[in-house]
Amino acid sequence: MIRITDSIAIDEDDIAWSYTRASGPGGQNVNKVSTAVELRFNVERAFLPLDLKTRLRAIAGRQLTQEGVILITAQETRSQERNREIALQKLVELLRKAAHQPKRRIATRPTRASKTRRLDAKARHARTKKLRRSLSESD
C-alpha cells in the first residue's frame, strides 16, 4: 500500500508500469537501455472516495485519458529505478493535491467604508485623467 494521506492509501496493484527507451541526449546508453518509465493509474478502478476522484479528474488535465487512466511519464535520469521513483512521486503529489478539500467560500457584502474607499479612488483616478487631457479635447 502506498500512503497518500493518513486516511487514504492506494494499492500498488492499481499501478501499471511500462518501460521504453528515453529520447534525447545520452549516447549509446539511450539506444540500448529502456530507462523511460510510463506509469498508468486507473482512477475508475481505484478504491478512492468519490469526491477525491472528481477533484482528481479535474486536476489531472491532459494526463487523464478518455478511459479514465492517469498517464505519467518520467525520463529525467539515466536510471530506470530513479525514473520510477520520480513517476510515483508525481502520482502521489497529484493525489495529495486532489485529497485537499477546498474551503467553501462564504458570500459576504462589502462594508460601507470599502465602498467609500473604492469610489474615492475612482474619483481621484478620474481627476488625474481629466488633468492629462489637452484643452482642445475638453471643449
Secondary structure, 3 states (H helix, E strand, C coil): CEECCCCCEECHHHEEEEEECCCCCCCHHHHHCCCEEEEEEECCCCCCCHHHHHHHHHHHHHHECCCCEEEEEECCCCCHHHHHHHHHHHHHHHHHHHHCCCCCCCCCCCCHHHHHHHHHHHHHHHHHHHHHCCCCCCC
